[in-house]
Amino acid sequence: MKKYFTCRILLGSLCAVLSAAVMCGCESNDEEAATETEVSASETTTYDGKYALVRGWTADELLEGIFFCGEYHSFPANINDDADISYSDGKAVFSDGSYAAVTTDNEGGILSIEFTRGAAPEDLSVIGIGFDSVPDDIPSKIGIAESVWGDKENITYSFRDGGIRELRFSYAENKLDSIYIAF
């Protein structure tokens, strides 16, 4: 009987040790898989090696993905480069009469532009987001913002760095109110 209990204790101990070894092996494989996933994700979304961006676009795509007045416009731009856009008193006035607030440097380079509901071109789209979007479109279509503030109906999403100073979408009463881009 004593032999039976001793074997049973040894067998139980052996099972415990083997289970622990198997568990450690599984955790190790999961960590390796997670590391591989993180590495491949950061390889495709890292900009200038600063950090891994948690978004599906690059600064270059943003700067080439601004659509209004029937065509794509590349930014940053200079106020002297586009004859279809006139500038005065901090406004860019477009061919359809709509406008946006701009700040420029001493040479006329546009440093930032802000499109607002009611003033911006009707066909405005920034990386697929227009004034017909809802707050849930930003995380699902644009990605995870560096900062988010407000409540569900009045919320602002701000993306920074990675080749731009800031991209900000502000909603009021579940409607996109403004899009601000600083280059």
Helices and strands as residue ranges (DSSP letters): H 2-45, E 46-47, E 51-52, H 59-64, E 66-68, E 71-73, E 86-88, E 91-93, E 99-104, E 110-116, E 125-126, H 137-137, I 138-142, E 147-150, E 155-161, E 164-172, E 175-182
